[in-house]
Amino acid sequence: MVVGIFHRVAVTGGARWGWTVELQPGREAVVRVAVATLWTSPEAVRPVDRPALAARTDIPAWISGMNTDQQVGDCVLSQLLLGERVLVTELRPDGWAHVVAVQQPAAKLDPRGYPGWLPADQLAPATAPAGVDPLVVDATVTALRATPNGEVVLPDVILGTRLTPAGPPVDGWRPVHAPGHSRPLWLPAAHAVPVPTTPPTAGDVLAVAARLLDVVYIWGGVSAYGIDCSGLVHLAWRRFGVVLPRDADDQAQATTPVPLGAERPGDLYFFARPGRKIHHIGIVTATPRPGDDRRMLHACYLRRRVLEERLPADRTATLVGAHRV
């Protein structure tokens, strides 16, 4: 099946709707919304999820509309950021696409990446790389505009989003290419920086993760509006061009164990119940003190937010190891 993308196209004197370029199974596409949510199935979505399904998503409205039970509903698998690449594997006549998120490793689910469903109109066909060094969004949240300081075209663009520059900065504004938009869009030049070519320091990673303190816990979330424990780790390293798997147990497999007691800030703590797989992860924020006084920054399922704290007794009881990226 080949599916065209139905977009509103601006024209002189107004706007019109029309079919543009096509998606095809077996080919790559890219996310054209600021944050796309990856679902277990089209049938799993709930009425409260409507803002996350639109061709122009409203992630703040989606999250603010959920109660605490809905925030941890297992219908959400992950989230993808603007420009993130996916492999399209199926297109349904009702407008849904099954994809594999190739930039979110998930070895136990699919060797190609994280699989799931999203609305096809949140995708655009992939184009060849522009041959220029990419930028990464360093602001916690920003917006892409039609002109410098002009109308917002894409709100809620998230930390860690990669952008292709469309020219040098002009008066403090940077033009960038955005999927699904034929003309460059603009954001404050200070909000996007070159993708680093050297590994980050522990302080770099912790500083990024700390900017997400008090963000709401959302199962499957990978944004500055809602995030889960492994999403926080994935996003903090993603800001520096380091690709970690999406889920905590896969993150353990992709990192190097260090002896408990030898961990240092920026390392990772992993947690599991006896006989069970790893279910939680946090970022070490302090060198352990005598008496196993350990601290971490993590997205806490129980308290429904990102926080930095001394490990309580129930966490210490399930601590199974420390790893280094």
N, C-alpha and C positions, 0 to 999 in steps of 0.2 A: 504494500500500500504506500502511496505517495500522498502526503498531506501538505497543502498550502497553508500559509499563515495569514490569517485575516486581521489586518491592522487598519487603524485610522491613519490616513495619510493627509498631512497638511497641504492645502492648495490655496492659491490666491482667492481671497473672499470667503474662506471657510475651510471645511474639511470633507473628506470623502472616505469611504471604506472600500478596500479592494484587496484582492489576493496578491501576495508578493511571492517571495522565494519559497522553496519547498523543503520539507524534511523527508528523509527516506530511511527505512530500517537498514541497518548495516553501515550507516554513515554517522560521522560525528556531528554534533550540534553544540551550541553554546547557550548558556542561560542569558536571557535578555531582560530579566527583571532584577531588581536590587537583591532580593533574597527569594529563592524558590524552595518550597518545601517538598521533600521526597516522602511519598506515602506508601503504606503497605499495599493498598489497592484503591482504585477509584471508589469502590463501594464502602470503604472504611471512613471516608470523610464525614464530618458532622456539620450540622447547620452553623455552628459557631466558627467553622473553618472558612467560611465564605471569603473574608478579606485576604486570606492567604492563597486563594485559588484564582484571583482576578488576573487579567492581563497586565494590570498595574497593581502589584500587591501592596497591601497596607499592613505590614507586620506589627506595628505598634497597636493598631486597632484590633487585630486578631488576638494578640496576647492579652490586651486589657479586657477583652470580652470573655475570657475563659475563667472558670472558677478553678479552685486548687486541684480538684480531681481531673478536670479536663487538661490541665497543664502537664499531667503525666500520663495522658492517654497513649497507648502503644500503637496507635494508628500512624504516628509520625516516626520516620526512620532517621532522617537527617535533613540538613538544609544545604543548598548550594548557592554560591555567591555569583553576582553579575560576572559574565564572561567565563564562568567555569565550564570546562569541557565535559560532555557526556557522549556516550555511544548510544544511539537510538536502536533499540532492539525490537520494538513493536509499536504500531500506531493503531488506535482504535477509532472507529467511525464516530464515536461520541466525543472525540477531541482529547483523549488521554494518550500519553506516550509512556511506554516502559523504557527506561534508560539504565545505563550503568555509569555511575559517576566515576570517571577514570582517575580523577585527582583525589579520591578518597579511598585508599586501599582498604580492602575488606576480604582478606584471603579466605576466610572460612565460608563466605557467602558466594563470592565470584572472584576468580583470579584477576579479572579485568578491573574490578572496582566495586563500589557500593551500588547494588541494584534497587530499583523502586519505581514508583509512578509519579508523574506530575502532568499538569495540563500542557498540551502541546503548544499552546500559544504563549507559553513562558519561555519558549526556545526559539533560536534563530539558527539557520545553517552555519556551520563553521566555515571560516574563511582562512586563507593562507596567512601565516604570520607576516606582520608588516616589515620585519627585518630591522626593527629598532628595539632598543632595550626597554623592557616593560617597567611600569611604575606599580607601586603598591600603595593602597590607601593606608595612611598612618593616622588619620583622624578616627576617633571612635565611631562616629557617624558623620556622613556628609551628604551632599546632594549634587547631581549633575544638572546643569542649567543650559537653556537654549543659547544664551549669550552670557558674557561676563556680568555677573550680578543680575541676570535676567530671570525669566520664568523657569521654575523648577520643572524639569522633564522627568527625572528619575530621583525621587526622594529615598532616604533610608539606605544609602550605599554604605556598606559596613567595612570596618577595619579588616585589612587582609585581602580586600578585593584587588585583583590585578587589572590594570588599565593600560591601553596602548596609547602613547602620546601621539597627538596629531600636530605637533609643532611646539615651538618654545613658549614659555610663559609670556603673557602680555599684561602689564600693569597689575601683577599679582594674581592673575588667573591663568589656568593651564587648560588648553584644549586637548581633549582625548577622544578616541574612537570608542563607541559603545555598540554592542551587538543590537541589530534591529534598527539602527539609526544611520541614515545616509550622511548626515552632517555631523561634524564634531560637536561634542557637548563640553561644558566648561565647569571646572570646580576651582576653589581657591588653590593656588599653587602650593601652599604650605601643607595641604591635606594629602598630597601624594608625593612619594619619594622613590628613588630608584630601588629596585629589588636588590637586597644585599648580595654580595658575591662571596662573603666570608661568613662562617658560622656565628650566630649571636652569642653574646656572653649570658651567663645566668642572670645578671642584672638587667640586661635588655629584655629577656623573656618575662621576668617577674614584673617589670615595669608595665609591659603590655597587659599581662593578665590582671594586674592590680587595677587597671583602668576599668575593668568589668566588675569590680566589687559592687554588690547589691543588685546586680542584674538578676531578673527573675529566672528561676529554674524552669526550663521547658524540656521535657523529654524529646530528644532528637534535635534540640536547638543548636544552632551555630551562628548566633548573631549577637549584637550588642543590645538587643531587646529581650532575648531569652536564649538560654544556653544550658547544656547539660555538662556532666563532669568531663567526659572524654571530648566533647565539643570545645570546651574551654582550652584543653591541652592542644587539640588539633589547631585551633584558631591562633593561639599564642605563638606557636612555632610557624604556622603558615605566614604570619606577618613578615617573617624573615626568610621566606622562600624554602623552609624546611617542611617536607611533606611527611606527616605521620599518618598512620591508619586512623580510621574514624572511631572505632570502638576500643574500650579500655583493654580487653583481653588481647586484641591484635596489637595495641600499643606496647603491651608488655613484651610481645614476641619481637617487636621491631627495635627494642632498646636493650641496653647492656646492664645486667644486674650489678649492683655494688653491695658490699656487706652492710647490713644494718649497723648503724653507728658511724659509718664512713660517708653517709650521704651529706650533700651540701646544697645550699640554696640553688634552685633551678632543676634539681633532680625530681624524680617522680616517686610517689608512694602508691602502691597497689594493695587492694583489699579484696579478700575472698573469705567466704564461710567454709568451714571444714567440708572437704569433698566436693566443693562447688567451684565453678570457674570464677575468674576475676569479675567483680561487679562494680568497682569504684576506683577512682584515680584522683590524686591531688598533686599539686606542685609544692615541693619542699620550699619553705620560706626562711628557715633558720637552721643552723648547725645544731644537732641534738645536744642537750645539756645532760649533766649527770642525772640519773633517775629516769632516763628515756623521756625527757620533756621535749616532745616533737611538735612542730608547727607546720601547717600547710595552708595553701589557698586552694579552694575547690568550689565547685558548684554542688551544693548540698541538696539532695533529694528531700531529706527530712525537713529542712528549714526553708526550702523552696527559694533559695537565693545563693549567689556567689558570696563567700565569706572567707576570711583568714582567721584561723583559730589554732589553739593548742589542741592536739588530738585528744578527744575525750576517751574514757575507758572503753566504750563500745567500739570505737574505731581502732584503738590499739589492739583490742582482742582479735580483730580480723585483718591486721596488717600482715601481709605475706612477703613484702619485699620492697626494696628501693632500686630504681633503675636510673640510668643516665642516657640522655639522648646523644 
